[in-house]
Amino acid sequence: MRRNHRTGLAGILLSSLLLAPAAASAAPPCEKRPCPSNWLSLSSSDRDAAFAFAEDYKRFMAAARTELTTVRESLDRARKAGFREWTPDAKLTPGSRWYKNNRDRALILFVVGSAPMADGFRIAASHIDSPRLDLKARPLYEKQGFALFQTNTHGNLLNYQWGNIPLALIGRISRKDGTSIDLSVGLKPEDPVFMIAGLSPHVDIDLRNRTNRDVLAAEELDPIVGSMPKSANEGVFAQVADYLRETYAVSVDDLVSAELSLVPASAPRDIGFDRAMMTMYGQDDRLGAYASLRAMLALERPKATSVLFLADNEETGNNNNTGAASDTLVNLLGELLYAELGDRYRPPHLSRAFERTRVLSTDVNDAVNPTWPGAWEEGNAPHVGEGVNIKVYGQGNNATTEYAAWLRRILDDAGVPWQTATYKVGRASGGTLGGTLSRRDMDVIDIGAPVLSIHNSHDLSSKVDLWSLYNANRAFFAAP
């Protein structure tokens, strides 16, 4: 059953192709398809707030292109909001605000609550990595008079989406002497960009029988990074190597200890005459991360100690020491309990706190596509503009009924619109941080926002769904 819990509007005026405010009136919950858009239920002031919220989101996303830059941008906002770096000797007082930076690739923020931590935590978790191209350890090579970079894939890409679009190079290069340089090329209008050159329809006969996933094979995703030879005796490889040494003081060998990613270079943009939607790279799942971050920054003195967990490497299985499967979060929560209990602390205190912990694992969901609606089973498919997705995967992956009912009540009491999301049986798949955190004996439920074109080079979201997800996170943190 699909539900939509916003109070409805009696009508809406369309003037000069822009949505205009209309008078609010009561509307019954939406029990079956089609459901009205949540734009219809927003007051004029709420709609203005949703648009303003989206503008800040676009500014955030313009800067937050990788884990490194997302942590940097999030930390900057957190510090301005009064969050301080956590140390084990810090004094925990209700309302105090802290952060733990995990190697610049993952981040934990928390606000101390008034209730004992042994009573459990309230955790919002999202991942901040997105499908992309990474450079291999020795990426630079020369072929047919071009300098190119060898790449590897991070996450599940639609390879053909990455050809013939401007790409930016972002990341960090670490030298043997212990120094590092953060590099960003392609985001500023005056920067050069990089591009994977495809074949034209005049000469692509050898590619025409390839399936869409193989129109560009993974080993063919190599962008052009130079084309001017250094001299008659030295080619373009030498020219690029000289450029790296003279511009960044790094050698080709230094690229072995580099973390460099190629991401779409275009800036976030609005979609449509009404500007109700947005397109940009990386909304899976920095959209969820941003909504949770803003909710955390607005939090003052919750009852339960509230935690924001922004993790790396969800797209590759939550792995490595910056992913959700690491012990970083568990170790920090243990430190917090020890800081609260002192020498009375014992390991069972942590395991019992986990039993009483509630988690929102936030990640976006594939929304129904107007061109290919048959990819979804209509009754349980998430639609753009209809609110937060409660994910009901089945096959042993659902939250308990008690926790799902608790969340429904929290969202309904806060007036947050929601809908359910279930894939067609055997036709689709997806992962979040939820399974990893639930193995720690926490109560976890997956939620998200409906997004079109997930895992494409650019995905599309609705401003009203982003606004709903933010309000869902605020209601979650504030709930008793």
C-alpha positions in Angstrom: 0.0 0.0 0.0 1.3 3.4 -1.0 0.7 6.3 1.4 1.1 10.1 1.0 0.5 12.0 4.2 0.8 15.7 3.3 -2.2 17.9 3.7 -3.4 18.6 0.1 -4.1 21.8 -1.8 -7.4 22.6 -3.4 -5.7 23.8 -6.5 -2.7 25.2 -8.2 -2.3 28.0 -10.7 0.1 27.8 -13.5 1.4 31.2 -14.6 4.0 31.7 -17.2 5.0 28.0 -16.8 6.0 28.6 -13.1 4.2 27.0 -10.2 2.3 29.6 -8.1 1.0 29.3 -4.5 -2.5 28.0 -3.9 -4.8 27.8 -0.9 -4.4 24.7 1.4 -7.3 22.4 2.2 -7.5 19.0 3.9 -7.0 15.9 1.8 -7.3 12.2 2.7 -4.2 10.0 2.7 -3.4 8.5 -0.7 -4.3 4.8 -0.5 -3.7 3.8 -4.1 -2.2 5.0 -7.4 -2.1 7.6 -8.7 -1.1 9.8 -5.7 -1.0 13.6 -5.9 2.4 15.3 -6.1 3.7 16.7 -2.8 4.2 20.0 -4.5 0.4 20.4 -4.2 0.5 20.1 -0.4 3.2 22.7 0.3 2.3 26.1 1.6 3.9 29.0 -0.2 6.5 29.5 2.6 7.3 25.7 2.6 7.8 25.7 -1.1 10.1 28.7 -0.9 12.0 26.9 1.8 12.3 23.8 -0.3 13.7 25.8 -3.2 16.2 27.6 -1.0 17.2 24.3 0.6 17.9 22.9 -2.9 20.1 25.9 -3.8 22.3 25.2 -0.9 22.3 21.5 -1.9 23.6 22.4 -5.4 26.4 24.5 -3.9 27.3 21.6 -1.7 27.3 19.2 -4.6 29.3 21.5 -6.8 32.2 21.1 -4.3 31.5 17.6 -3.0 32.6 15.4 -6.0 34.5 12.6 -4.2 34.8 11.3 -0.6 37.8 13.6 0.0 35.9 16.7 -1.1 32.7 15.7 0.6 34.4 15.3 4.0 36.2 18.6 3.5 32.9 20.4 2.7 31.0 18.7 5.5 33.7 19.4 8.0 33.8 23.1 7.1 30.1 23.3 7.7 30.2 21.3 10.9 33.0 23.5 12.4 31.0 26.6 11.6 28.1 25.0 13.4 30.1 24.5 16.6 31.3 20.9 16.2 34.7 20.2 17.7 37.1 17.3 17.1 36.4 14.4 19.5 39.2 13.4 21.8 38.8 10.6 24.4 39.3 13.1 27.3 36.6 15.4 26.1 33.8 16.2 28.5 30.4 15.0 27.3 27.6 17.3 28.2 24.0 17.3 26.7 24.0 19.3 23.5 27.8 19.3 23.0 28.7 18.7 19.4 31.6 16.6 18.1 33.2 15.1 15.0 35.6 12.3 14.2 37.4 12.5 10.8 38.3 9.1 9.5 41.3 9.6 7.2 39.6 12.4 5.3 37.4 9.8 3.5 34.7 9.2 6.1 33.1 11.3 8.8 31.1 10.9 12.0 29.3 13.8 13.7 27.4 13.5 16.9 25.4 15.6 19.4 25.3 14.3 23.0 21.8 13.6 24.2 20.2 14.0 27.6 19.4 10.3 28.1 22.2 7.8 29.1 24.0 6.4 26.1 23.5 2.9 27.5 19.8 3.5 26.4 21.0 3.4 22.8 21.9 5.8 20.0 20.1 7.4 17.2 22.1 7.0 14.0 21.6 8.4 10.4 24.0 6.6 8.0 24.7 7.4 4.3 27.5 6.8 1.9 29.5 9.5 0.2 31.2 7.6 -2.6 29.6 7.4 -6.1 30.3 5.4 -9.2 33.3 6.9 -11.0 36.6 6.2 -12.8 39.8 5.9 -10.7 43.3 6.1 -12.1 45.3 2.9 -12.0 48.6 2.9 -10.1 50.7 3.6 -13.2 48.1 5.4 -15.3 50.0 7.5 -17.9 50.7 5.9 -21.3 51.1 7.0 -24.9 49.3 5.7 -27.9 48.8 6.9 -31.4 50.3 10.3 -30.5 48.0 10.8 -27.5 48.8 10.7 -23.8 46.0 8.8 -22.0 45.2 7.6 -18.4 44.5 4.0 -17.6 41.4 3.8 -15.4 39.6 1.4 -13.2 35.9 1.5 -12.3 34.6 2.3 -8.8 31.1 0.9 -8.5 28.7 -0.3 -11.1 28.9 2.1 -14.1 27.0 2.3 -17.4 30.2 2.6 -19.3 28.8 4.2 -22.4 27.6 7.2 -20.3 31.2 8.2 -19.7 32.3 8.7 -23.3 32.4 12.2 -24.9 31.5 14.2 -21.7 33.9 16.6 -20.0 35.6 15.0 -17.0 37.4 16.6 -14.0 40.4 15.1 -12.3 40.1 15.3 -8.5 42.0 13.7 -5.6 45.2 13.5 -3.7 48.8 12.6 -4.5 51.1 11.6 -1.6 54.9 11.8 -2.0 57.5 9.6 -0.3 58.7 12.5 1.9 55.3 12.4 3.7 53.8 15.5 2.0 50.7 15.4 -0.1 48.9 17.6 -2.6 45.2 17.9 -3.3 44.5 18.3 -7.0 41.4 19.5 -8.8 41.4 20.1 -12.5 38.2 20.7 -14.6 35.7 22.3 -12.3 36.6 25.9 -12.9 35.5 27.5 -16.2 39.1 28.3 -17.1 40.3 24.7 -16.4 41.0 22.2 -19.0 38.9 19.0 -18.9 39.5 15.4 -20.0 37.5 13.3 -22.3 37.1 9.7 -23.4 36.8 9.9 -27.2 34.2 7.7 -28.8 33.7 6.6 -32.4 31.5 8.5 -34.8 28.5 6.7 -36.6 30.6 6.9 -39.8 33.1 4.3 -38.6 31.6 2.5 -35.7 30.5 -0.6 -37.6 32.6 -2.9 -35.4 30.8 -1.7 -32.3 27.2 -1.9 -33.5 26.6 -5.4 -32.2 27.8 -4.7 -28.7 25.2 -4.6 -25.9 24.8 -1.3 -24.1 27.0 -2.2 -21.1 29.8 -3.0 -23.6 29.5 -0.1 -26.1 32.6 1.1 -24.2 34.4 -1.7 -22.5 35.9 -1.1 -19.1 39.4 -1.1 -20.4 38.4 1.4 -23.1 37.5 4.1 -20.6 40.8 5.9 -21.0 40.6 9.7 -21.3 42.9 11.9 -23.4 45.2 14.0 -21.2 47.6 15.4 -23.7 48.4 15.5 -27.4 51.4 17.8 -27.8 54.8 16.0 -28.1 57.7 17.5 -26.1 60.1 17.4 -29.0 61.0 15.5 -32.2 62.7 12.9 -30.0 60.4 12.9 -27.0 56.7 12.3 -27.3 53.6 13.4 -25.4 54.2 11.1 -22.5 57.3 13.2 -21.7 55.3 16.4 -22.1 52.7 15.4 -19.6 55.3 14.0 -17.2 57.1 17.4 -17.3 53.8 19.2 -16.7 53.1 17.2 -13.6 56.6 17.8 -12.2 56.7 21.5 -13.0 53.1 22.3 -11.9 52.5 20.0 -9.0 56.1 18.9 -8.0 55.1 15.2 -8.5 56.7 12.5 -10.6 55.1 9.8 -12.6 56.2 7.4 -9.8 54.3 9.5 -7.3 51.0 8.5 -9.0 51.5 5.0 -7.5 50.6 6.6 -4.1 47.8 8.8 -5.5 44.0 8.7 -5.2 42.8 10.4 -8.3 39.3 10.1 -9.7 37.6 11.2 -12.9 34.1 12.6 -12.4 31.7 14.6 -14.6 32.9 18.2 -14.7 29.5 19.9 -15.2 27.9 22.0 -12.5 24.5 21.1 -10.9 21.6 22.5 -12.9 17.8 22.8 -12.6 15.5 20.7 -14.8 12.4 21.9 -16.6 10.6 25.2 -16.9 9.3 25.0 -13.3 12.8 24.2 -12.0 11.3 21.6 -9.7 14.0 19.0 -10.5 17.8 19.0 -10.5 20.5 17.1 -12.3 24.1 16.6 -11.2 26.7 13.9 -10.7 26.8 11.9 -7.5 23.4 12.1 -6.0 23.7 8.4 -5.1 24.1 8.9 -2.2 25.4 12.4 -1.5 21.8 13.5 -1.7 21.1 11.3 1.4 24.3 12.5 3.1 23.4 16.1 2.6 19.9 15.8 3.9 21.2 14.0 7.0 24.0 16.5 7.4 21.7 19.4 7.4 19.4 17.7 9.9 22.4 17.0 12.2 23.6 20.6 12.0 20.2 21.8 13.0 20.0 19.5 16.0 20.4 21.1 19.4 19.8 18.9 22.5 18.2 15.6 21.6 17.1 13.0 24.1 19.2 10.2 22.6 22.8 10.8 21.6 22.4 11.4 17.8 25.1 10.3 15.3 25.6 11.1 11.6 27.8 8.4 9.9 29.1 9.3 6.4 30.9 6.2 5.1 33.1 5.5 2.1 33.1 2.6 -0.4 29.4 1.5 -0.3 29.6 1.2 -4.1 32.3 -1.5 -3.7 30.8 -3.4 -0.7 31.3 -1.2 2.4 34.9 -2.4 2.5 38.3 -1.0 3.7 39.0 1.0 6.9 36.8 3.9 5.8 33.8 1.8 4.8 30.8 0.9 7.0 32.2 -2.6 7.6 35.2 -1.2 9.5 35.2 -0.9 13.3 35.4 2.9 13.2 31.8 3.6 14.3 31.8 0.8 16.8 35.0 1.9 18.4 33.8 5.5 18.7 30.5 4.5 20.3 32.5 2.3 22.7 34.7 5.4 23.6 31.6 7.4 24.2 30.1 4.8 26.6 33.5 4.6 28.4 33.6 8.4 28.7 30.1 8.3 30.2 30.6 5.3 32.6 34.3 5.5 33.4 35.7 2.4 35.1 32.1 1.0 35.4 32.2 0.3 31.6 32.2 -3.3 30.5 31.8 -4.7 26.9 28.2 -5.8 27.6 27.3 -2.1 28.0 28.1 -1.6 24.3 26.3 -4.6 23.0 23.2 -3.7 25.0 23.3 -0.2 23.8 23.4 -1.5 20.2 20.2 -3.6 20.9 18.5 -0.3 21.8 19.9 1.7 18.9 17.8 2.9 16.0 19.4 3.5 12.6 18.2 5.2 9.4 20.2 3.9 6.5 19.6 6.4 3.8 20.2 5.8 0.1 18.4 6.9 -3.0 16.1 4.6 -4.9 15.4 4.2 -8.6 12.2 6.2 -9.3 9.7 5.3 -12.0 10.9 6.5 -15.3 8.3 8.0 -17.6 9.8 6.4 -20.7 10.2 2.9 -19.3 7.6 2.5 -16.5 7.4 -1.2 -17.0 10.7 -1.7 -15.2 8.7 -1.3 -11.9 5.7 -3.0 -10.3 3.4 0.0 -10.0 1.9 -0.7 -6.6 5.2 -0.6 -4.8 7.3 1.6 -7.0 8.7 5.0 -5.8 7.6 8.1 -7.7 9.3 11.4 -8.0 7.6 14.1 -6.0 5.8 11.7 -3.7 8.1 11.7 -0.7 10.5 9.6 1.3 10.9 5.9 0.3 10.5 3.3 3.0 12.4 0.4 1.4 10.6 -3.0 1.8 12.9 -5.3 0.0 11.6 -8.7 1.2 13.7 -11.8 1.1 14.9 -11.4 4.7 16.1 -7.8 4.2 13.3 -5.8 5.9 13.3 -4.0 9.2 11.2 -5.6 11.9 7.5 -4.7 11.8 7.8 -2.9 15.2 10.5 -0.6 13.9 8.7 0.1 10.6 5.6 1.0 12.5 7.6 3.3 14.8 9.0 5.1 11.8 5.6 5.4 10.2 4.3 7.1 13.3 7.3 9.5 13.5 6.9 10.5 9.9 3.1 10.9 10.1 3.3 12.9 13.3 5.8 15.3 11.6 3.8 15.6 8.4 6.5 14.0 6.3 5.2 12.4 3.1 6.4 8.8 2.5 5.9 6.0 0.1 7.2 2.4 -0.2 9.9 1.1 -2.5 10.2 -2.6 -3.7 11.9 -3.8 -6.8 10.3 -6.3 -9.2 11.1 -9.8 -8.0 14.3 -11.0 -9.5 14.6 -7.9 -11.8 16.8 -5.5 -9.8 19.1 -5.1 -6.9 20.7 -2.5 -4.7 22.6 -2.2 -1.5 23.0 0.3 1.4 24.9 0.5 4.7 21.8 -1.1 6.4 22.9 -4.8 6.2 26.3 -4.0 7.6 25.0 -2.0 10.5 22.2 -4.5 11.3 24.8 -7.2 11.9 25.9 -5.2 14.9 22.5 -6.0 16.4 21.1 -2.5 15.8 17.5 -1.9 14.5 18.0 -0.6 11.0 15.5 0.5 8.3 16.4 1.7 4.8 14.9 4.9 3.5 15.7 7.2 0.7 14.5 9.6 -2.0 13.3 8.6 -5.5 15.9 9.6 -8.1 15.9 9.0 -11.9 19.0 7.7 -13.8 20.9 6.4 -10.8 24.5 5.3 -11.6 24.4 7.3 -14.8 26.9 10.1 -15.2 24.1 12.5 -14.1 21.1 11.7 -12.1 17.8 13.6 -11.5 16.0 14.4 -8.3 13.1 16.5 -7.1 13.6 19.4 -4.8 10.4 18.4 -2.9 11.8 14.9 -2.2 15.1 16.3 -1.0 13.1 18.6 1.3 11.0 15.6 2.6 14.1 13.6 3.3 15.6 16.4 5.3 12.5 16.7 7.4 12.4 12.9 7.8 15.9 13.0 9.3 14.9 15.9 11.6 11.9 14.0 12.8 14.0 10.9 13.4 16.6 12.7 15.5 13.9 14.6 17.5 11.6 11.6 18.2 11.3 10.4 21.8 
